């Protein structure tokens, strides 16, 4: 069974402001094209996914996973993201 997603107040705000669809975020979190540790040093992770509905732009979702849930910290279309080779 997959863990529930919890969206922080900040993430809810930016999702609306940036006109992101929640299913894009869930798709990216649960099945990313690639992921990497967040360099901030916190136990967060960056998940990246191509969004065909937005001309294949790359969505970056910052998440924090616990034993019981996946917390969405923020999300945005990342102009500089490049899939690793």
C-alpha angles and dihedrals in degrees: 000000000000121000118253119256118238115197116207121226090252092052092049090053096049093043089058095041093049093043094236121163116234092226089059088055094047091046091050094047096046099036111018124181085225140341139202139184115270108249092218088090094239119120090261128123133209116226121192131197138170113242110210090187088063099047093276093298115162120253117207117202121187111209140176118205124204131175091272108030150009111241117207108215100178143331135203143155103263113214093188100048116117124183111247116247 
